[in-house]
Amino acid sequence: MNPEIKRKLRMGLVGGGGAAFIGKVHAIAATLDNRARLCAGALSSNRQRAKDSAPAFGIREDRAYSSFHDLLEYETHLDEEDRIDFLSIATPNHTHAEIAIAAMQAGFHVVCDKPMTTTLNDAQALVKAVEDTGRIFALTHNYTGYPMIRQARELIASGEIGDVLAVRSSYLQGWLTTFDTNADAARGVWKTDPEKAGSGSLGDIGTHAFNLIRFVTGLTVNKIAATVETLHSSRLLDDYGVVQMRLENGTLGLITYSQMTHGRLNDFSLEIDGTRGALLWNQESPNQLIVRRQGQSTEIMERHPGGQYMLELARQSTRIPGGHPEGFYEAFANVYRAAFDDMARNIANGFHPGINTLYPNVYDGLEGVRFIERVQESASSNSQWLEF
Ligand SMILES: NC(=O)c1ccc[n+]([C@@H]2O[C@H](COP(=O)([O-])OP(=O)(O)OC[C@H]3O[C@@H](n4cnc5c(N)ncnc54)[C@H](O)[C@@H]3O)[C@@H](O)[C@H]2O)c1
């Protein structure tokens, strides 16, 4: 229930049908707190599969559409109390801009997966669509939703580790070492297709690392220099990269991303060196934040709503008592929860948040796409330093 409007928000979903991955996560995360109900979907690029997938999502036959065009067309003509409030987009990267812009022009709020678009032009068009329509737009850089990531953000903001001197993130996976575009055709083949993905591992996971650095430190990026490789002999898109950055105040930044590291599953870590201490978080142990101070014993902050060390934002971002693992779905749901606050306010009184939101928004998405383009530009000019 959303207090401002005294009802659940009505959700539409594009993608997620058949063997697809992240659409199902959206469906679970958006409804985890009983603040939304999935009512309509265009779940696949295959018209029949789009309809066949709907019952498993609890979507009624008359709201199971065979394309997003049909969904927008029919939903806009439903009574106001029936039609969807927002559309979640969980489709390949090259489709995001068209679907999101059409949805906002039809009057719906949007939650879109990352990277926001495959070109800077599309990203700018999306920013314009948000500004013109006044709709709420959230981008699911879901790692920003982890309680202990939010704890790290609050610790840094309160000066607990002093000035931020350097930040390192590595995001390592191994699935591209053995991924077979024929045998594994059920899902994700588009990720190796330049037309559909735009970039390879850079857009897929490098943008998460970039976004998390920005979210946790709050520091803007001034300069960037990158080396990008395609280590797999039969691929067209990058699968490994090293990105150096100079952030505000001279802070050093380093991102290593790889989908060619045998045996790594979703090994995403963030480490921050401050003048008074250092922080380390790893996605594979997401309920812990490690705090180190030279000469002192290492402190492990466990996600625990009753913990006296838990800062307000982190505490509010947990749902269950400490010791019960929270993870991917809950963090994803935290991004939704913050977006729902703004959607409900928008529906109640026309509120629009502008540039700063707790959830990643269209401006963060634009930055992410600029990050992709700058990295590619630097990599193709001998790793030259470029203004960001
Ligand atoms: N936030 C995260 O952690 C995370 C994780 C994985 C993927 N993603 C992002 O989510 C998006 C989808 O990735 P995925 O791994 O679920 O891909 P996937 O290949 O598993 O699924 C894509 C789905 O979209 C459908 N689709 C394609 N075009 C469509 C259209 N025009 N209309 C309706 N449905 C359409 C496909 O039929 C399929 O069901 C990508 O942008 C990806 O980068 C984000």
The ligand as an SDF file (V2000), in Angstrom:
LIG
                    3D

 44 48  0  0  0  0  0  0  0  0999 V2000
   20.2120   -5.0150  -13.0830 N   0  0  0  0  0  0  0  0  0  0  0  0
   20.7880   -6.1810  -13.2640 C   0  0  0  0  0  0  0  0  0  0  0  0
   21.4380   -6.7130  -12.3930 O   0  0  0  0  0  0  0  0  0  0  0  0
   20.6210   -6.8720  -14.5850 C   0  0  0  0  0  0  0  0  0  0  0  0
   20.9140   -8.2450  -14.7030 C   0  0  0  0  0  0  0  0  0  0  0  0
   20.7080   -8.8460  -15.9470 C   0  0  0  0  0  0  0  0  0  0  0  0
   20.2650   -8.1150  -17.0180 C   0  0  0  0  0  0  0  0  0  0  0  0
   20.0390   -6.7720  -16.8890 N   0  0  0  0  0  0  0  0  0  0  0  0
   19.5530   -5.9610  -18.0150 C   0  0  0  0  0  0  0  0  0  0  0  0
   18.2030   -6.3370  -18.2480 O   0  0  0  0  0  0  0  0  0  0  0  0
   17.9100   -6.3370  -19.6310 C   0  0  0  0  0  0  0  0  0  0  0  0
   17.4350   -7.7400  -20.0400 C   0  0  0  0  0  0  0  0  0  0  0  0
   18.4480   -8.6760  -19.7590 O   0  0  0  0  0  0  0  0  0  0  0  0
   18.1350  -10.2300  -19.5410 P   0  0  0  0  0  0  0  0  0  0  0  0
   19.4050  -10.7970  -19.0110 O   0  0  0  0  0  0  0  0  0  0  0  0
   16.8860  -10.4310  -18.7810 O   0  0  0  0  0  0  0  0  0  0  0  0
   17.9480  -10.6860  -21.0530 O   0  0  0  0  0  0  0  0  0  0  0  0
   17.2340  -12.0140  -21.5610 P   0  0  0  0  0  0  0  0  0  0  0  0
   17.7920  -12.3200  -22.8910 O   0  0  0  0  0  0  0  0  0  0  0  0
   17.2890  -13.0560  -20.5010 O   0  0  0  0  0  0  0  0  0  0  0  0
   15.7000  -11.5870  -21.6900 O   0  0  0  0  0  0  0  0  0  0  0  0
   15.2680  -10.5690  -22.5590 C   0  0  0  0  0  0  0  0  0  0  0  0
   13.7590  -10.6950  -22.7170 C   0  0  0  0  0  0  0  0  0  0  0  0
   13.2800   -9.5690  -23.4230 O   0  0  0  0  0  0  0  0  0  0  0  0
   12.3560  -10.0170  -24.4310 C   0  0  0  0  0  0  0  0  0  0  0  0
   12.2560   -9.0030  -25.4700 N   0  0  0  0  0  0  0  0  0  0  0  0
   13.1960   -8.6210  -26.3830 C   0  0  0  0  0  0  0  0  0  0  0  0
   12.7120   -7.6170  -27.1570 N   0  0  0  0  0  0  0  0  0  0  0  0
   11.4460   -7.3770  -26.7220 C   0  0  0  0  0  0  0  0  0  0  0  0
   10.4250   -6.4920  -27.1180 C   0  0  0  0  0  0  0  0  0  0  0  0
   10.6120   -5.6140  -28.1040 N   0  0  0  0  0  0  0  0  0  0  0  0
    9.2420   -6.5400  -26.4700 N   0  0  0  0  0  0  0  0  0  0  0  0
    9.0200   -7.4170  -25.4710 C   0  0  0  0  0  0  0  0  0  0  0  0
    9.9600   -8.2820  -25.0290 N   0  0  0  0  0  0  0  0  0  0  0  0
   11.1570   -8.2590  -25.6540 C   0  0  0  0  0  0  0  0  0  0  0  0
   12.9430  -11.3260  -24.8890 C   0  0  0  0  0  0  0  0  0  0  0  0
   11.9900  -12.0910  -25.6060 O   0  0  0  0  0  0  0  0  0  0  0  0
   13.3080  -11.9260  -23.5240 C   0  0  0  0  0  0  0  0  0  0  0  0
   12.1560  -12.4660  -22.9360 O   0  0  0  0  0  0  0  0  0  0  0  0
   19.2070   -5.8860  -20.3070 C   0  0  0  0  0  0  0  0  0  0  0  0
   19.1690   -4.5040  -20.5430 O   0  0  0  0  0  0  0  0  0  0  0  0
   20.2840   -6.2200  -19.2950 C   0  0  0  0  0  0  0  0  0  0  0  0
   21.4420   -5.3980  -19.4210 O   0  0  0  0  0  0  0  0  0  0  0  0
   20.1980   -6.1660  -15.6810 C   0  0  0  0  0  0  0  0  0  0  0  0
  1  2  1  0
  2  3  2  0
  2  4  1  0
  4  5  1  0
  4 44  2  0
  5  6  2  0
  6  7  1  0
  7  8  2  0
  8  9  1  0
  8 44  1  0
  9 10  1  0
  9 42  1  0
 10 11  1  0
 11 12  1  0
 11 40  1  0
 12 13  1  0
 13 14  1  0
 14 15  2  0
 14 16  1  0
 14 17  1  0
 17 18  1  0
 18 19  2  0
 18 20  1  0
 18 21  1  0
 21 22  1  0
 22 23  1  0
 23 24  1  0
 23 38  1  0
 24 25  1  0
 25 26  1  0
 25 36  1  0
 26 27  1  0
 26 35  1  0
 27 28  2  0
 28 29  1  0
 29 30  1  0
 29 35  2  0
 30 31  1  0
 30 32  2  0
 32 33  1  0
 33 34  2  0
 34 35  1  0
 36 37  1  0
 36 38  1  0
 38 39  1  0
 40 41  1  0
 40 42  1  0
 42 43  1  0
M  CHG  2   8   1  16  -1
M  END
$$$$
